[in-house]
Amino acid sequence: MHIENCTLCNPDLEPNQQVVFSNDHCMFLQLNQAKERGVQLEGAGLIVPRNHRETVFDLTREEWEATYELLHKVKEHIDQHHHPQGYNIGWNCGGVGGQHIFHAHMHILPRYENEPLSGKGIRYMFKGDGNKRI
């Protein structure tokens, strides 16, 4: 199933986005600016299922396996072209979880030692005092 106006179901709707790799069940999408050296999201992209799935919890077993397969191909590509020293990989699920596009997408975020937040992982913001529940 595809949603007509979803930029992840229909990558051509976003002119600055391209499909870098794909297989039968998913695609690796990257915005053009991610190819520039030194930008905040250098090398970053998304792995998305071809069929519209709202969150990672809705993926089929075949989509999970295809995502795994593509993830390794993507890492090899990013390592060769951008040489990061680490990665953050993650899914945002639901509005409270930070999901803004309601088509499941795995963030692939290369990390570099010359970043101001080098060494800070995905839990950094959650553990900070600014995120204490009231």
ChimeraX attribute file (.defattr): number of C-alpha atoms within 10 A of each C-alpha:
attribute: neighborCount
match mode: 1-to-1
recipient: residues
	/A:1	8
	/A:2	12
	/A:3	13
	/A:4	9
	/A:5	10
	/A:6	16
	/A:7	15
	/A:8	26
	/A:9	20
	/A:10	15
	/A:11	18
	/A:12	13
	/A:13	13
	/A:14	12
	/A:15	10
	/A:16	11
	/A:17	18
	/A:18	16
	/A:19	15
	/A:20	13
	/A:21	16
	/A:22	19
	/A:23	14
	/A:24	10
	/A:25	17
	/A:26	23
	/A:27	25
	/A:28	25
	/A:29	22
	/A:30	21
	/A:31	19
	/A:32	14
	/A:33	15
	/A:34	16
	/A:35	17
	/A:36	12
	/A:37	12
	/A:38	13
	/A:39	10
	/A:40	15
	/A:41	17
	/A:42	21
	/A:43	28
	/A:44	24
	/A:45	26
	/A:46	23
	/A:47	26
	/A:48	24
	/A:49	28
	/A:50	21
	/A:51	18
	/A:52	19
	/A:53	20
	/A:54	17
	/A:55	18
	/A:56	18
	/A:57	9
	/A:58	13
	/A:59	17
	/A:60	13
	/A:61	9
	/A:62	12
	/A:63	20
	/A:64	16
	/A:65	14
	/A:66	19
	/A:67	23
	/A:68	14
	/A:69	13
	/A:70	20
	/A:71	20
	/A:72	11
	/A:73	15
	/A:74	22
	/A:75	16
	/A:76	12
	/A:77	15
	/A:78	20
	/A:79	15
	/A:80	10
	/A:81	12
	/A:82	18
	/A:83	14
	/A:84	17
	/A:85	12
	/A:86	14
	/A:87	14
	/A:88	13
	/A:89	13
	/A:90	13
	/A:91	17
	/A:92	18
	/A:93	19
	/A:94	14
	/A:95	10
	/A:96	8
	/A:97	9
	/A:98	10
	/A:99	16
	/A:100	11
	/A:101	16
	/A:102	16
	/A:103	22
	/A:104	26
	/A:105	26
	/A:106	19
	/A:107	18
	/A:108	24
	/A:109	20
	/A:110	22
	/A:111	24
	/A:112	19
	/A:113	11
	/A:114	9
	/A:115	11
	/A:116	8
	/A:117	11
	/A:118	12
	/A:119	12
	/A:120	12
	/A:121	12
	/A:122	11
	/A:123	8
	/A:124	10
	/A:125	11
	/A:126	10
	/A:127	10
	/A:128	9
	/A:129	8
	/A:130	8
	/A:131	9
	/A:132	8
	/A:133	5
	/A:134	3
